[in-house]
Amino acid sequence: MTLLDDYRRVTKACPCPICERPDWCLVSRDDPPSRVICSRTESKQRWGEAGWLHVLRKDGQRPVRVRKLHLSPQGPHTDLRRLAEDCRGRLRPGHLNRFAEQLGVTTDSLWRLGIGWDGRNWTFPMSNADGVVLGIRLRTPSGRKFSVKGGKHGLHIPTGLSGTGPLLLPEGPTDTAAALDLGFDSVGRPGCRGAMRLIAEYIRKQNPTVAVVVADADAAGRGGAMDHAGTLACYHRDVRVIEPPVKDLREWLRGGATAAQVNDAIERAAPSRLCVRCRGATA
């Protein structure tokens, strides 16, 4: 008897009751199903390489679990750093490999960004310019993004930056991972217009040869990138904006982008200029 004799694969019509995805997971054949082997969401009982066993309620729905996060009254930094480290410790190599393959980036670049797993969501720490954890970005297996309550927006700063060459500033941790895979130093912005002060502080301290704001190919992405470039021009002599020919930097990488193509886009981009207007004195 094989595992599939007692379980069936989830489908788009009948997704996993635990992670709500239409693939990889298994549900028991009884109606309504009483058990689920979810390949994404951990439980106390591991079921080999297939995933984690979850026992459903009698109506076939997942049991209600309340997860609490107690933040220190002195501030969230210590607790969020500890939470990020705890989530990092819950990672399983096979689970991370599948996620990296789904994104089209390497596990090494995700690991450098401090990726973790809280049992339901992928976690990415967000830091200030000195590396102090200010918040944690969450990403569900379906791609929805939000943050842990009690934190603040910050930068996605990977380990192992060389400090030489251009510094790419894309949106979010997964585009930052794509930039790392292309061989560039990169620090992720939390959104199209988020954390401008922190990015300016980081640029002022690190002083890269070129600060390159990578715009997502939509109106919000372009507008945010130009706003960032205008602010950074106050702090750095060479700030440029590039826009991938597809949705974002990660999609460009998935489509076969090379470091040479990105460097060519940087070379062709004009440095942002800081314009100062002075009003003449009136009589």
C-alpha distance (Angstrom), angle and dihedral (degrees) to the residues before:
residue distance angle dihedral
M1 . . .
T2 3.82 . .
L3 3.76 130.2 .
L4 3.81 91.0 -104.5
D5 3.83 90.3 60.2
D6 3.81 88.2 72.4
Y7 3.82 98.1 28.3
R8 3.78 137.5 44.2
R9 3.79 131.0 -153.4
V10 3.79 118.6 -100.1
T11 3.82 118.0 -115.4
K12 3.80 138.5 -164.7
A13 3.80 88.4 -95.9
C14 3.82 92.3 48.2
P15 3.84 108.0 27.1
C16 3.78 126.2 -175.2
P17 3.84 110.8 -70.9
I18 3.82 89.7 -143.2
C19 3.83 108.0 45.9
E20 3.84 95.8 13.3
R21 3.81 92.3 -132.5
P22 3.84 123.1 135.2
D23 3.81 98.8 -134.9
W24 3.82 146.9 54.4
C25 3.84 96.6 17.6
L26 3.83 129.6 100.4
V27 3.81 132.6 -143.3
S28 3.78 127.9 -165.7
R29 3.79 117.2 -101.2
D30 3.81 96.4 -122.9
D31 3.82 118.1 103.6
P32 2.94 115.2 -92.1
P33 3.81 92.2 19.9
S34 3.79 114.9 -114.1
R35 3.80 99.5 -167.4
V36 3.80 137.4 38.7
I37 3.79 130.8 -167.6
C38 3.79 102.5 -154.8
S39 3.79 117.6 -167.6
R40 3.82 93.2 -159.9
T41 3.81 109.8 37.9
E42 3.78 117.2 64.2
S43 3.81 126.3 -137.1
K44 3.78 134.2 174.6
Q45 3.82 91.4 -89.2
R46 3.79 120.2 64.2
W47 3.83 115.0 -156.5
G48 3.79 101.8 -155.9
E49 3.79 116.2 -92.9
A50 3.81 91.8 -30.2
G51 3.81 95.0 78.4
W52 3.81 139.2 -107.5
L53 3.80 126.9 -30.7
H54 3.81 118.3 -121.8
V55 3.83 123.5 -175.3
L56 3.80 113.2 -144.6
R57 3.79 130.1 -148.2
K58 3.79 119.8 -98.5
D59 3.82 90.4 -94.1
G60 3.80 91.0 57.4
Q61 3.82 94.8 -106.9
R62 3.78 126.1 127.2
P63 3.82 116.4 -97.6
V64 3.78 115.6 -101.4
R65 3.78 112.8 -108.4
V66 3.78 124.6 -174.3
R67 3.79 114.6 -148.9
K68 3.81 116.4 -164.5
L69 3.76 129.4 -162.0
H70 3.81 115.3 -165.3
L71 3.79 111.7 -158.2
S72 3.78 123.1 -159.9
P73 3.82 114.7 -109.5
Q74 3.82 88.1 -130.8
G75 3.79 90.8 64.3
P76 3.81 142.1 -65.8
H77 3.80 99.6 -94.2
T78 3.81 101.1 93.8
D79 3.80 94.8 40.2
L80 3.79 94.4 46.5
R81 3.78 92.3 47.9
R82 3.80 89.3 50.8
L83 3.80 91.4 46.6
A84 3.81 91.4 50.1
E85 3.80 90.2 51.1
D86 3.80 91.9 47.8
C87 3.81 91.2 51.4
R88 3.79 90.1 48.1
G89 3.78 89.2 54.9
R90 3.82 91.0 55.3
L91 3.80 94.1 61.3
R92 3.79 118.0 119.1
P93 3.83 117.8 -155.0
G94 3.79 95.5 -132.0
H95 3.80 92.5 48.8
L96 3.82 92.0 49.3
N97 3.81 91.8 46.3
R98 3.81 91.3 56.2
F99 3.81 92.0 47.6
A100 3.81 92.5 49.6
E101 3.79 90.4 49.0
Q102 3.80 90.4 49.9
L103 3.82 91.0 51.8
G104 3.79 95.4 42.7
V105 3.82 94.9 -123.1
T106 3.80 133.6 104.9
T107 3.78 127.1 -94.3
D108 3.81 88.0 -126.5
S109 3.80 93.2 62.7
L110 3.81 91.7 47.0
W111 3.80 90.6 48.2
R112 3.82 90.5 52.1
L113 3.82 87.9 55.7
G114 3.81 91.7 56.6
I115 3.81 97.0 -110.4
G116 3.80 117.3 -173.9
W117 3.80 141.5 167.5
D118 3.82 125.0 -125.0
G119 3.82 95.5 -168.7
R120 3.80 94.9 -89.8
N121 3.81 107.7 29.1
W122 3.77 141.0 37.9
T123 3.80 112.1 -111.6
F124 3.82 130.9 -148.9
P125 3.83 121.1 -177.6
M126 3.82 118.4 -130.6
S127 3.80 118.1 -150.5
N128 3.77 143.0 -175.5
A129 3.81 122.3 -113.9
D130 3.82 90.3 -81.0
G131 3.80 94.6 52.1
V132 3.83 97.4 -103.9
V133 3.81 109.2 147.5
L134 3.81 110.5 -114.9
G135 3.80 100.8 168.0
I136 3.80 146.5 -14.3
R137 3.79 124.1 -117.4
L138 3.81 114.4 -145.8
R139 3.79 126.1 -154.8
T140 3.79 120.9 -171.7
P141 3.82 120.2 -141.5
S142 3.82 86.8 -106.0
G143 3.83 91.2 56.4
R144 3.82 101.3 -104.2
K145 3.82 112.6 144.7
F146 3.81 131.8 -149.1
S147 3.81 138.7 132.8
V148 3.80 140.2 -111.2
K149 3.80 110.7 -93.0
G150 3.78 115.8 -109.8
G151 3.80 95.0 37.1
K152 3.79 135.0 96.8
H153 3.78 135.6 -131.4
G154 3.78 113.2 -87.1
L155 3.77 143.2 156.8
H156 3.80 128.1 -71.2
I157 3.82 99.3 -129.5
P158 3.82 115.5 -179.6
T159 3.77 125.8 -153.3
G160 3.78 122.8 -111.3
L161 3.81 100.6 39.1
S162 3.80 112.2 168.1
G163 3.80 97.6 -145.9
T164 3.81 90.7 -136.7
G165 3.78 133.2 101.3
P166 3.81 126.6 11.8
L167 3.81 120.2 -18.0
L168 3.81 111.6 -140.3
L169 3.82 118.5 -148.4
P170 3.83 108.2 -165.0
E171 3.81 128.6 163.8
G172 3.80 117.4 -89.0
P173 3.80 135.6 -9.4
T174 3.81 99.0 -76.2
D175 3.82 93.7 55.5
T176 3.80 87.2 46.0
A177 3.81 87.8 54.6
A178 3.82 88.8 52.0
A179 3.82 90.6 53.0
L180 3.82 90.0 50.8
D181 3.79 90.7 50.8
L182 3.81 88.7 53.0
G183 3.80 88.0 57.0
F184 3.80 100.1 -105.7
D185 3.77 131.8 127.4
S186 3.79 105.5 -113.0
V187 3.80 140.9 177.3
G188 3.79 119.6 -168.6
R189 3.79 125.8 -128.5
P190 3.82 113.9 -140.6
G191 3.83 91.4 -129.9
C192 3.76 143.6 -20.6
R193 3.83 92.7 -70.7
G194 3.80 104.8 10.6
A195 3.82 130.1 122.1
M196 3.81 97.2 6.8
R197 3.80 92.3 156.8
L198 3.81 92.3 51.3
I199 3.81 92.5 48.4
A200 3.80 91.3 49.2
E201 3.81 89.8 50.3
Y202 3.81 91.7 49.1
I203 3.82 92.1 48.9
R204 3.80 91.7 48.0
K205 3.81 91.3 52.1
Q206 3.81 99.1 41.8
N207 3.83 97.9 36.4
P208 3.84 98.5 -160.3
T209 3.79 119.8 -162.3
V210 3.82 90.3 -112.5
A211 3.82 128.9 7.1
V212 3.81 107.8 -148.4
V213 3.80 118.5 -166.4
V214 3.82 107.8 -156.7
A215 3.81 111.2 -149.0
D216 3.78 124.6 -151.7
A217 3.80 109.9 -125.5
D218 3.81 98.2 -106.6
A219 3.79 136.4 82.5
A220 3.81 95.0 -95.9
G221 3.80 92.1 46.5
R222 3.80 94.1 49.4
G223 3.80 93.3 45.3
G224 3.80 92.7 48.5
A225 3.80 92.3 47.1
M226 3.81 91.8 52.5
D227 3.81 91.0 48.2
H228 3.80 90.5 51.5
A229 3.80 92.1 47.1
G230 3.80 91.3 50.6
T231 3.80 91.3 51.6
L232 3.81 94.9 44.3
A233 3.81 91.3 50.3
C234 3.81 86.2 71.2
Y235 3.81 89.4 62.1
H236 3.80 106.3 30.8
R237 3.78 134.2 43.4
D238 3.83 97.4 -140.6
V239 3.81 117.6 42.5
R240 3.80 120.4 154.5
V241 3.80 137.6 178.5
I242 3.80 124.0 -141.8
E243 3.79 129.2 -179.2
P244 3.81 122.7 -157.4
P245 3.83 116.1 -126.6
V246 3.83 88.2 -118.8
K247 3.82 135.4 43.6
D248 3.80 97.9 -63.5
L249 3.79 144.1 -28.4
R250 3.81 94.4 -79.5
E251 3.81 92.0 53.9
W252 3.80 88.6 48.1
L253 3.80 89.5 54.5
R254 3.81 91.4 47.4
G255 3.80 88.2 52.1
G256 3.80 91.6 56.8
A257 3.82 104.1 -89.7
T258 3.80 115.7 169.9
A259 3.79 132.4 -154.2
A260 3.81 88.4 -111.0
Q261 3.82 91.2 58.2
V262 3.80 91.7 49.3
N263 3.80 91.2 47.3
D264 3.80 89.3 50.3
A265 3.82 90.4 52.9
I266 3.81 89.4 50.1
E267 3.80 92.1 49.9
R268 3.81 91.8 50.2
A269 3.82 93.6 48.4
A270 3.79 114.9 96.4
P271 3.82 116.6 -126.5
S272 3.80 113.1 -105.3
R273 3.79 113.1 -107.2
L274 3.77 126.5 -142.3
C275 3.79 108.8 -135.6
V276 3.80 118.0 -157.9
R277 3.78 120.0 -169.1
C278 3.77 120.5 -161.4
R279 3.76 122.9 -163.9
G280 3.75 115.6 -139.4
A281 3.78 119.1 -122.6
T282 3.77 114.5 -98.7
A283 3.77 123.2 -136.0
